[in-house]
Amino acid sequence: HPEWVVKYDLESAPIVFEVEAEAIRARAIPKYQPPSAYPAVVRDIAVLVAKDISVQLLSDRLTANAPAVLTDVTLFDLYQGKGVPQDMKSLAFRLVFQDNKGTLEDKQVDQFVEAMIVELKKCGAILRA
């Protein structure tokens, strides 16, 4: 409040907020992991799916049986429009693989990605070229 700024000779207006402590306590505290000395491998997958298929469902499918070296799955593109059937949407996911024990080989990562594509196809996804 502006009166507090004057009364307490503050440089700017204070910011007041509430924290729901129970929500914070309910979350697991992240454990520190040192960064890997080995390079990450990034692959992008673009698929066509029915409009009613949720991104969460697909993301869950990608991570359900994923190898331990899968470190991140990110949706980076959603497209509906020219070139995509009206009842479908195009989604593109970025997959990041990284091992803390050694450098991943392309052949290994390609096998991981192929297995993940099989999981997406179970949801009716069609791989885009």
C-alpha positions as CSV (number, residue, x, y, z in Angstrom):
1,H,0.0,0.0,0.0
2,P,1.4,3.5,-0.8
3,E,1.0,4.6,2.9
4,W,3.4,1.9,3.9
5,V,6.0,3.1,1.4
6,V,5.8,6.6,3.0
7,K,5.5,5.4,6.6
8,Y,8.4,3.0,6.5
9,D,10.5,5.0,4.0
10,L,10.6,2.1,1.5
11,E,12.3,2.4,-1.9
12,S,9.3,0.8,-3.6
13,A,5.9,-0.7,-2.8
14,P,6.0,-4.0,-0.9
15,I,4.7,-7.1,-2.5
16,V,2.4,-9.3,-0.4
17,F,1.4,-12.8,-1.2
18,E,0.2,-16.0,0.5
19,V,1.9,-19.4,0.3
20,E,-0.1,-22.5,0.6
21,A,2.3,-24.5,2.8
22,E,0.5,-27.8,2.5
23,A,0.9,-27.8,-1.3
24,I,4.6,-27.2,-0.9
25,R,5.0,-30.0,1.7
26,A,3.1,-32.4,-0.5
27,R,5.7,-32.2,-3.2
28,A,8.9,-34.3,-3.2
29,I,12.0,-32.3,-2.7
30,P,14.2,-32.6,-5.8
31,K,17.6,-34.3,-5.2
32,Y,20.7,-32.8,-6.6
33,Q,22.3,-34.7,-9.5
34,P,25.5,-33.5,-11.0
35,P,25.4,-32.6,-14.7
36,S,26.5,-35.4,-17.0
37,A,30.0,-35.2,-18.5
38,Y,28.5,-36.9,-21.6
39,P,26.6,-35.1,-24.4
40,A,22.8,-35.2,-24.7
41,V,21.2,-36.6,-27.8
42,V,18.1,-34.8,-29.1
43,R,15.4,-36.3,-31.4
44,D,12.2,-34.7,-32.6
45,I,9.1,-36.7,-33.4
46,A,6.1,-35.2,-35.3
47,V,2.8,-37.0,-35.3
48,L,-0.7,-36.6,-36.5
49,V,-3.4,-37.4,-34.0
50,A,-7.2,-37.0,-33.7
51,K,-8.1,-33.6,-32.2
52,D,-9.6,-35.3,-29.1
53,I,-6.4,-37.0,-28.1
54,S,-4.7,-35.1,-25.3
55,V,-1.1,-34.1,-25.3
56,Q,-0.9,-35.5,-21.7
57,L,-1.9,-38.9,-23.0
58,L,0.8,-38.9,-25.6
59,S,3.4,-37.6,-23.2
60,D,2.4,-40.3,-20.7
61,R,2.8,-42.9,-23.5
62,L,6.3,-41.5,-24.4
63,T,7.5,-41.8,-20.8
64,A,5.7,-44.9,-19.6
65,N,8.2,-47.5,-20.8
66,A,11.0,-45.0,-21.6
67,P,14.6,-45.9,-20.9
68,A,16.2,-44.3,-17.9
69,V,18.4,-42.2,-20.2
70,L,15.3,-40.2,-21.4
71,T,15.8,-37.0,-19.5
72,D,13.1,-34.7,-21.1
73,V,10.0,-34.8,-23.3
74,T,8.7,-31.4,-24.5
75,L,5.9,-30.5,-26.8
76,F,7.3,-27.8,-29.0
77,D,4.8,-27.5,-31.8
78,L,1.0,-27.8,-32.2
79,Y,-0.3,-27.2,-35.7
80,Q,-3.8,-27.3,-37.1
81,G,-4.4,-25.8,-40.5
82,K,-3.4,-26.2,-44.1
83,G,-2.0,-29.7,-44.9
84,V,-3.5,-31.3,-41.8
85,P,-6.9,-33.0,-42.0
86,Q,-9.7,-31.1,-40.3
87,D,-10.3,-33.7,-37.6
88,M,-6.6,-34.0,-36.7
89,K,-3.8,-32.0,-35.3
90,S,0.0,-32.2,-35.7
91,L,2.1,-32.4,-32.6
92,A,5.9,-32.3,-32.4
93,F,7.8,-33.6,-29.4
94,R,11.4,-33.0,-28.5
95,L,13.1,-36.0,-26.8
96,V,16.3,-35.6,-24.9
97,F,18.4,-38.6,-24.0
98,Q,21.5,-38.4,-21.8
99,D,23.5,-41.0,-19.9
100,N,25.7,-40.3,-17.0
101,K,27.8,-43.4,-17.6
102,G,28.9,-42.9,-21.2
103,T,28.2,-41.5,-24.6
104,L,25.0,-42.7,-26.2
105,E,25.4,-44.2,-29.7
106,D,22.9,-43.2,-32.5
107,K,21.9,-46.8,-32.9
108,Q,20.9,-47.0,-29.2
109,V,18.9,-43.8,-29.4
110,D,17.2,-44.8,-32.7
111,Q,16.0,-48.0,-31.0
112,F,14.6,-46.0,-28.1
113,V,12.8,-43.7,-30.5
114,E,11.4,-46.5,-32.5
115,A,9.9,-48.1,-29.3
116,M,8.4,-44.8,-28.4
117,I,6.8,-44.4,-31.8
118,V,5.2,-47.8,-31.4
119,E,3.7,-46.5,-28.1
120,L,2.3,-43.4,-29.9
121,K,0.8,-45.5,-32.6
122,K,-1.2,-47.4,-30.0
123,C,-3.0,-44.0,-29.5
124,G,-3.7,-43.8,-33.3
125,A,-0.8,-41.5,-34.0
126,I,0.6,-41.3,-37.5
127,L,4.3,-40.5,-37.8
128,R,4.9,-37.4,-40.0
129,A,7.8,-37.4,-42.4
